[in-house]
């Protein structure tokens, strides 16, 4: 199931995160695709706010992942842009993260074969005039995006 959602403002991205927040829980995997500056990290900040995380959420580009345990559920925020080989994923403990909290992965392309499933894939786009996200949802979440 695919759905396009226009993001005409930052508030639209916040609203999307607040819409997704209540329909996911521990074990959810959200893959974020999109170019630099397309809104991926901004979305994670909004999702973290919904989950009650009071810490500042920023991009984990240089440390590969950050974890936050002060909200409703643990939030694991990964940025796999710098990984070059699939072997490097094993050192991160990716599967353990997935089992214990909500996992959000920016630049997830290298991890596609390692992910047991993905609850949501969000593809952030900017066509020069409009920002939008294309949502792909697994079966049990598809009804929320019809």
Secondary structure, 3 states (H helix, E strand, C coil): CEEEEECCCHHHHHHHHHHHHCCCCCCCEEEEECCCCCCHHHHHHHHHHHCCCCCCCCCCCCCCEEEECCCCCCEEEEECCCCCCCHHHHHHCHHHHHHHCEEEEECHHHHCCCCCCCCEEEEEEECCCCEEEEEEECHHHHHHHC
